[in-house]
Amino acid sequence: MKSIFIYLLLSVCCAPAVLAQTLNEAKELYLRGEYAKALPIFEAEYNAKPDDASLNQWYGVCLLQTGKNLPKAEECLLVASKKRIPESFLYLGQLYAQEYRFTESDDAFGKYEASLKKKDDAAREKLEEKRKVMSRIRRMASNTEDVQIIDSIIIDKQKFLSAYTLSLSSGKLDYFDKLFTADRHVDATAYTNEKGTKMYYAKPEKDYSLALYSQEKLLDEFGNEKKLSASNFGLSGDVNYPYMMADGVTIYFAAKDEDSLGGYDLFVSRYNMNNDTYLTPERLNMPFNSLYNDYMMAVDEEKGVGWFASDRYMPNGKVCVYTFIPNKVVKIIQSDDEEYLSRRARISSIKDSWVAGQNYTSLIASARKEPVVKTEVIHDFEFVIDDDRTYYKLADFKSRAAQTTFSKVIQLQKEFNDLSVKLDKQRSDYSSASQDGKRRMSSEIYNLEKRVEQLRTEIPEMEIQARNQEINNL
């Protein structure tokens, strides 16, 4: 009993030391910018002491930097700001910028700047960097395209292409792993045009970065692989998710670039047939792009709709695929209402983009409709028996005699076709032949013409015979 008491006493005494060590480790992770590792430790400490200003600061920053829970991050940082922790204003400014609340972001950054000492150059440089990001987000939000987003679906990232119900005329999207063999999973897609003659896809380079390539169908297989852009369109990161419009000139894709606000941004480029290169790509406006991953833009001209995917505000493993009506000409939203612009840029609600009085029901139904793949029926021949019957193969005949007769028709028709081709060639060669050659060819041409004319008469007569034999047996 005594030993148990001593053990419990030691446990109680040692607990603060263990706690301090764990908290100190979390602070070190925090200072190194390893927020994901520090987050669970700060979360546990915060749950134990929710009113502690410093814990609110650390926990709030970790939530913000990992994108786990922005509303909770704001709640914690506001608690820290009321206790006048200077850095809380810096991160509140960042959070408000990420939510496109620019006036509040300016105010928070101003309060942080006012708290700085005159010679604190490192802190001022950090503030300036965040202000630059905020200014860029504000410029992009002010150039939000006035596009009507009519539908959205949240779907597993692993099967997100199933939300793209492209009409047959718009080609086909597929996953890299389904079409190609690799020694590892490749998170990339491929696009094949309507005729199935050209494919555009992303594949890993030697350094494992992704670049766009194309192949053409040669006989029954794809080949002639070409890299679309030697410089990867002048972008510094992965280039992925291609979609080529039916014009064979306009290509949409997503890329990770040093200038991207999020991960993947959407771009458009155009093929220059004069020198077999692509023009400098243009980054699409908001709401197509955001502070998150935005990718896989596809436009179906037959249906009059387009799709793009985004993981903005999505839980891990999920993406949202938006359906929109493409603008023939880019139209920018004209508004001085910062809150309205913010909602449109972030796609807070797709109904914000709807035109008053417009009914999108039929267009949504058309966009969701799966394409019907028509199975081509291959016939051996087409032979009309009467007004109610047409035969397409020998097995259709009920009369053995009619079947035998029509078999001869097929043989004679093949002979007629072969002799007609041969006769055309002989006539063509005759004009350029020598006199001796012409004399030799004249007899052969005459015999061919005679046989062709004979078959021209014989085939219809035999068809009539087969038809009558079949009708008499019905």
C-alpha positions in Angstrom: 0.0 0.0 0.0 2.8 2.3 0.9 4.5 1.7 -2.5 1.3 2.6 -4.3 1.0 5.9 -2.4 4.6 6.8 -3.2 4.0 6.0 -6.9 0.9 8.2 -7.0 2.8 11.0 -5.2 5.7 10.8 -7.7 3.2 10.9 -10.6 1.5 14.0 -9.3 4.9 15.7 -8.7 6.3 14.8 -12.1 3.1 15.8 -14.1 3.9 19.5 -14.3 7.5 18.7 -15.5 6.2 16.4 -18.2 3.5 19.0 -19.1 6.1 21.8 -19.3 8.4 19.7 -21.4 5.6 18.9 -23.9 4.5 22.5 -24.1 8.1 23.6 -24.6 8.5 21.1 -27.4 5.3 22.5 -29.0 6.7 26.1 -28.7 9.8 25.0 -30.5 7.8 23.4 -33.2 5.8 26.6 -33.5 8.8 28.7 -33.8 10.2 26.5 -36.6 6.9 26.8 -38.4 6.0 23.1 -37.9 2.4 24.0 -37.1 0.8 20.6 -37.9 3.1 18.9 -35.4 2.5 21.5 -32.7 -1.3 21.6 -33.2 -2.4 18.5 -31.2 -0.3 19.5 -28.2 -1.6 23.1 -28.2 -5.1 21.7 -28.7 -4.9 19.6 -25.6 -3.4 22.4 -23.6 -6.1 24.8 -24.8 -8.9 22.4 -23.9 -7.5 22.3 -20.4 -7.1 26.1 -20.1 -9.4 27.8 -22.7 -9.0 31.3 -21.2 -5.2 31.3 -21.4 -4.3 34.1 -23.8 -1.0 32.6 -25.0 -2.5 29.2 -25.6 -5.3 30.9 -27.6 -2.6 32.6 -29.7 -0.5 29.5 -30.4 -3.6 27.3 -31.0 -5.2 29.9 -33.2 -2.1 30.4 -35.4 -1.7 26.6 -35.8 -5.3 26.3 -36.9 -4.9 29.1 -39.4 -1.6 27.9 -40.9 -2.9 24.4 -41.3 -6.3 25.5 -42.6 -8.0 23.2 -40.2 -10.7 25.4 -38.7 -10.7 29.1 -39.6 -13.7 30.1 -37.5 -12.1 28.6 -34.4 -8.8 30.2 -35.4 -10.5 33.6 -35.5 -12.2 33.0 -32.1 -8.8 32.1 -30.5 -6.9 35.0 -32.1 -9.6 37.5 -31.0 -9.2 36.3 -27.4 -5.4 36.8 -27.7 -5.9 40.2 -29.3 -8.0 41.4 -26.3 -5.1 40.5 -24.1 -3.0 42.7 -26.4 -0.7 40.0 -27.7 0.8 41.8 -30.7 1.3 38.9 -33.0 -2.5 38.1 -32.8 -3.2 41.1 -34.9 -0.7 40.0 -37.6 -2.4 36.6 -37.9 -5.9 38.1 -37.7 -4.9 40.3 -40.7 -3.7 37.2 -42.5 -7.0 35.3 -41.7 -9.2 38.3 -42.8 -7.2 38.5 -46.0 -7.8 34.8 -46.7 -11.5 35.4 -46.2 -11.4 38.5 -48.4 -12.4 40.8 -45.5 -9.9 43.4 -46.6 -11.0 46.4 -44.5 -10.7 44.2 -41.4 -7.3 42.9 -42.6 -6.0 46.5 -43.1 -7.2 47.4 -39.6 -5.5 44.3 -38.0 -2.2 44.9 -39.8 -2.3 48.5 -38.7 -2.7 47.6 -35.1 0.2 45.1 -35.4 2.4 47.8 -37.0 1.6 50.2 -34.2 2.8 47.7 -31.6 6.2 47.2 -33.2 9.4 48.8 -32.0 11.2 51.1 -34.4 14.2 48.8 -35.0 12.2 45.6 -35.3 13.1 45.1 -39.0 12.4 41.4 -39.1 8.8 41.9 -37.8 8.2 44.7 -40.3 9.5 42.6 -43.1 7.1 39.8 -42.1 4.3 42.3 -42.0 5.1 43.6 -45.4 5.1 40.1 -46.9 1.6 39.5 -45.5 0.4 42.8 -46.7 1.6 42.1 -50.2 -0.3 38.8 -50.2 -3.4 40.6 -49.0 -3.0 43.3 -51.7 -2.8 40.7 -54.4 -5.8 38.8 -53.1 -7.7 42.1 -53.1 -6.7 42.9 -56.7 -7.8 39.4 -57.8 -11.1 39.7 -56.0 -11.7 43.1 -57.6 -11.3 41.3 -61.0 -13.8 38.5 -60.2 -15.5 37.3 -63.4 -19.3 37.6 -63.6 -19.9 34.0 -64.3 -23.1 32.1 -63.5 -22.4 29.0 -61.4 -25.5 26.8 -61.7 -24.6 23.7 -59.8 -22.1 22.0 -57.5 -21.4 18.6 -56.2 -19.1 17.4 -53.4 -17.3 14.2 -54.3 -14.4 12.0 -53.3 -11.2 13.3 -54.9 -10.3 9.8 -56.1 -13.4 9.7 -58.4 -14.0 13.4 -59.1 -14.0 12.9 -62.9 -17.3 11.1 -62.7 -18.9 14.6 -62.1 -17.8 15.6 -65.6 -20.7 14.4 -67.8 -19.2 15.5 -71.1 -21.2 15.0 -74.3 -19.5 12.7 -76.8 -18.6 15.6 -79.1 -16.5 17.1 -76.2 -14.2 14.2 -75.9 -13.3 12.1 -72.9 -11.5 12.6 -69.6 -9.7 9.7 -67.8 -7.1 9.0 -65.1 -3.4 8.6 -65.9 -3.2 5.3 -64.0 -6.0 3.8 -66.1 -4.3 4.6 -69.4 -0.6 4.2 -68.6 1.6 1.9 -66.6 3.9 3.5 -64.0 5.9 2.2 -61.0 3.8 4.4 -58.6 0.5 6.2 -58.4 0.4 9.3 -60.6 -2.2 11.9 -59.6 -2.8 13.1 -63.1 -5.4 13.0 -65.9 -5.7 12.6 -69.7 -8.0 14.1 -72.3 -8.9 12.3 -75.6 -10.6 14.2 -78.4 -14.0 13.3 -79.9 -12.6 11.2 -82.8 -10.2 9.4 -80.5 -7.2 10.5 -82.6 -5.3 12.7 -80.2 -4.6 12.5 -76.5 -3.3 15.2 -74.1 -2.1 14.1 -70.7 0.2 15.0 -67.7 3.1 12.6 -66.8 6.0 12.7 -64.5 9.4 14.0 -65.6 12.7 12.6 -64.3 12.5 14.9 -61.3 8.9 13.7 -60.7 7.4 17.0 -61.6 4.5 16.9 -64.0 4.4 18.2 -67.6 1.9 18.0 -70.4 2.4 15.7 -73.4 0.4 14.7 -76.5 0.1 11.6 -78.6 -1.6 10.8 -81.9 -3.3 7.6 -83.0 -1.3 5.7 -85.5 -3.3 2.9 -87.0 -4.7 1.2 -83.8 -2.2 2.6 -81.3 -1.2 6.0 -79.9 2.3 7.2 -80.6 4.5 10.1 -81.7 4.7 11.5 -78.1 5.5 15.2 -77.9 6.0 17.5 -75.0 3.6 20.5 -75.4 6.0 23.1 -74.1 9.7 22.7 -73.7 9.7 25.2 -70.9 6.5 23.8 -69.3 4.7 27.0 -70.4 7.2 29.1 -68.4 5.7 27.9 -65.1 7.8 26.7 -62.2 5.8 23.8 -60.9 3.6 20.9 -61.9 1.4 21.3 -65.0 -1.5 18.9 -65.0 -5.2 18.4 -65.8 -5.3 19.3 -69.5 -8.5 19.9 -71.6 -8.3 20.8 -75.3 -11.3 22.6 -76.8 -12.8 21.3 -80.1 -10.9 24.0 -82.0 -7.6 22.1 -81.3 -6.1 25.5 -80.3 -7.5 26.5 -76.9 -6.2 24.4 -74.0 -7.1 24.7 -70.3 -4.8 23.2 -67.6 -3.9 23.6 -64.0 -0.4 24.4 -62.7 1.5 24.9 -59.4 3.6 28.0 -59.8 5.6 30.2 -57.5 3.1 33.0 -58.1 0.1 30.8 -57.2 -1.9 31.8 -54.2 -3.0 28.3 -53.4 -1.7 25.0 -54.8 -3.0 24.5 -58.4 -4.3 27.5 -60.3 -6.2 27.3 -63.6 -4.7 28.6 -66.8 -5.6 28.9 -70.5 -3.2 29.0 -73.4 -3.5 28.8 -77.2 -1.6 26.8 -79.8 0.3 28.8 -82.4 0.3 26.7 -85.6 2.8 28.9 -87.3 5.7 27.8 -85.1 4.3 24.8 -83.2 4.4 26.5 -79.8 1.9 27.6 -77.2 1.3 31.3 -76.2 2.1 32.5 -72.7 -0.6 31.1 -70.5 -3.1 33.4 -68.8 -4.2 32.7 -65.2 -8.0 32.7 -64.9 -9.7 35.2 -62.7 -11.6 34.5 -59.5 -13.9 32.7 -58.8 -12.2 30.0 -61.0 -9.0 30.5 -58.9 -8.7 30.8 -55.1 -6.3 30.3 -52.2 -6.8 26.6 -52.6 -6.3 24.0 -55.3 -8.4 24.7 -58.4 -8.1 22.4 -61.4 -9.7 20.4 -64.3 -11.5 23.0 -66.3 -13.6 21.5 -69.1 -16.1 23.3 -71.4 -18.8 21.4 -73.2 -19.9 23.5 -76.2 -22.7 21.1 -77.1 -24.3 21.4 -73.7 -23.3 25.0 -73.2 -21.8 24.4 -69.7 -18.4 24.0 -68.1 -16.9 22.4 -65.0 -14.0 23.0 -62.7 -12.9 21.4 -59.4 -11.7 23.0 -56.2 -10.9 21.8 -52.7 -11.7 25.2 -51.2 -13.3 24.7 -47.8 -13.4 21.0 -48.3 -12.5 18.3 -45.8 -9.5 16.1 -46.7 -10.2 13.7 -49.6 -13.1 15.7 -50.9 -13.5 18.2 -53.7 -16.3 20.4 -55.1 -17.0 20.3 -58.8 -18.8 23.4 -60.0 -20.9 23.6 -63.1 -21.0 27.1 -64.8 -22.2 28.8 -68.0 -19.1 29.9 -70.0 -19.0 33.6 -71.0 -18.3 34.3 -74.7 -16.5 37.4 -73.5 -15.0 37.8 -70.0 -17.1 40.1 -68.0 -15.8 41.5 -64.7 -18.2 42.2 -61.8 -18.6 45.9 -61.2 -19.4 46.6 -57.6 -18.1 48.8 -54.7 -19.7 46.4 -52.2 -16.6 44.6 -50.7 -18.8 42.0 -49.0 -20.7 41.1 -52.2 -17.4 40.9 -54.2 -16.0 38.7 -51.4 -19.0 36.3 -51.6 -18.8 36.1 -55.4 -15.0 35.6 -55.4 -15.1 32.9 -52.8 -18.3 31.3 -54.1 -19.9 31.5 -50.7 -23.2 30.6 -52.4 -23.7 29.7 -56.1 -27.1 31.5 -56.0 -25.2 34.8 -55.6 -24.3 34.4 -59.3 -27.7 33.6 -60.6 -29.5 36.1 -62.9 -32.9 37.2 -61.5 -35.8 35.5 -63.2 -33.6 32.9 -64.9 -34.6 29.3 -64.6 -31.6 26.9 -64.7 -33.5 23.7 -64.1 -33.3 22.3 -67.7 -29.7 23.4 -68.1 -28.7 21.7 -64.9 -30.5 18.5 -66.0 -28.7 18.6 -69.3 -25.4 19.2 -67.6 -25.9 16.1 -65.3 -27.1 13.8 -68.1 -24.7 11.0 -69.0 -23.8 10.7 -72.7 -25.5 7.9 -74.5 -22.9 5.8 -76.3 -24.5 4.5 -79.5 -23.4 0.9 -80.4 -22.7 0.7 -84.1 -24.5 -2.3 -85.6 -22.3 -3.8 -88.3 -24.3 -5.5 -91.1 -22.9 -8.0 -93.7 -25.3 -6.5 -96.3 -28.7 -4.8 -96.5 -31.3 -6.7 -98.7 -35.0 -5.7 -98.8 -37.4 -8.6 -99.0 -40.7 -6.7 -98.7 -42.2 -3.6 -97.0 -41.9 -5.3 -93.6 -38.6 -7.2 -93.8 -35.0 -6.3 -94.5 -32.2 -8.9 -94.1 -28.7 -8.1 -92.9 -27.0 -11.6 -92.8 -27.4 -14.9 -94.5 -28.8 -16.5 -91.4 -31.9 -14.2 -91.8 -33.1 -16.3 -94.8 -35.8 -18.9 -94.1 -35.5 -20.5 -97.5 -32.4 -22.6 -98.1 -32.7 -22.0 -101.9 -33.0 -18.2 -101.4 -29.9 -18.3 -99.1 -27.9 -20.2 -101.7 -29.0 -17.8 -104.5 -28.1 -14.7 -102.5 -24.7 -16.3 -101.6 -24.0 -16.2 -105.4 -25.2 -12.6 -105.5 -22.5 -11.7 -102.8 -19.8 -13.5 -104.8 -20.9 -11.8 -108.1 -21.0 -8.4 -106.4 -17.4 -8.9 -105.1 -16.3 -9.9 -108.6 -18.1 -6.8 -110.1 -16.3 -4.5 -107.6 -12.9 -6.0 -108.2 -13.3 -5.9 -112.0 -14.6 -2.3 -111.9 -11.4 -1.2 -110.0 -9.2 -3.1 -112.4 -11.0 -1.6 -115.4 -10.6 1.9 -114.1 -6.9 1.4 -113.7 -6.5 -0.1 -117.2 -8.3 2.9 -118.7 -6.0 5.2 -116.8 -2.8 3.4 -117.8 -4.0 3.2 -121.5 -3.6 7.0 -122.1 0.1 6.9 -121.2 1.0 3.6 -122.8 3.0 3.1 -126.0 1.4 2.0 -129.2 2.4 -1.6 -128.6 1.1 -1.4 -125.1 -2.2 0.1 -126.2 -2.7 -2.8 -128.7 -2.2 -5.3 -125.9 -4.4 -3.5 -123.4 -7.3 -2.9 -125.9 -8.3 -6.6 -125.9 -8.1 -6.9 -122.1 -10.1 -3.7 -121.6 -12.7 -5.0 -124.0 -13.0 -8.3 -122.2 -13.3 -6.5 -118.8 -16.0 -4.2 -120.1 -17.9 -7.1 -121.5 -17.8 -9.0 -118.2 -18.7 -5.9 -116.1 -21.8 -5.3 -118.3 -22.8 -8.9 -118.0 -22.6 -8.7 -114.2 -24.5 -5.4 -114.1 -27.4 -7.3 -115.6 -26.9 -10.6 -113.9 -26.8 -9.4 -110.3 -30.2 -7.7 -110.2 -31.8 -10.7 -111.9 -30.4 -13.0 -109.3 -31.5 -10.7 -106.4 -35.0 -10.9 -107.8 -34.8 -14.6 -107.9 -33.5 -14.8 -104.2 -36.3 -12.4 -103.1 -39.0 -14.5 -104.8 -37.7 -17.7 -103.4 -37.7 -16.2 -99.9 -41.2 -14.7 -100.2 -42.6 -18.0 -101.5 -41.3 -19.7 -98.4 -42.7 -17.3 -95.9 
